[in-house]
Amino acid sequence: MTLPSGADKGEAADTLAGGPAPLRRCRAGSRPRSRSGSRARPPARGGAPLPLLVPALLGLAFLVLPLLALLLRAPWSSMPELLTSTEVWQALRLSLVCATAATALSLVLGVPLAWLLARVEFPGRGLVRALVTLPLVLPPVVGGVALLMALGRNGVVGRWLDDWFGVTLPFTTAGVVVAEAFVAMPFLVIAVEGTLRAADPRYEEAATTLGASRFTAFRRVTLPLVAPGIAAGAVLAWARALGEFGATITFAGNFPGRTQTMPLSVYLALQSDPEAAIALSLVLLAVSVAVLAGLRDRWMTSA
């Protein structure tokens, strides 16, 4: 007589116990796992209930209707002339330069700050994280006033910058960069910190055990690992800096060719030339759509 093999024994045991093990687990109430190891999500069945569908559609209309109105009322025939005028081109060029400089400043300061929050245990880390993210919820005008109190001519730090180095930041192009970096850097820090927490720290530990310093491990191991998160955070910071209004007008003022960025130009044009305001608004809208399209794959990887 031939003895059953190991696989046959397992099948026989499953049969005696009431069916294969996966079927028993399903009958016990647990969801089967997909090939990637995550629990499979059951497909949604049936239509949405009316009490949820109506407010959902109203919310969608509330968010989309203003954008559609902007597209419908746009002066498409005169758009090239409006966008090539001297005032608009100055505001556009200044906005692009200042947003790029603010993003570079956010990268230099924000990436090490994100690494500190993600990798180093120290007393008060939760408080530091709250202070870092505070500009996200702080009214931009309040941020501009705070920058004036800190970096103005008579500010806490600004007076020393003026006396020792002759540096004056308010109402200058450098002040625009500082104001935009103040409101944009938290986006970069949050994105990079989240990526660092998801990355496996054992690679850094292995590099240090092989003789690399902490900085070398950060530069040669950590940065390549979190490069996608840094890129996503930089794009978000750049888009936020490009659209900054409140802190810029409060700290840097509104001087054409020097501190008048596109949001400030939109605000002024709305009072005298609504078509130019719509044209500038469409440019900012196109930039926002491009940012969302570029980051879509990253946001939806968890799905």
PyMOL commands that set and color helices and strands:
alter all, ss='L'
color gray80, all
select helices_A, chain A and resi 6-16+21-27+50-72+76-83+86-119+125-137+140-151+158-165+173-198+202-209+214-225+227-242+246-251+262-272+274-299
alter helices_A, ss='H'
color red, helices_A
deselect
rebuild
show_as cartoon
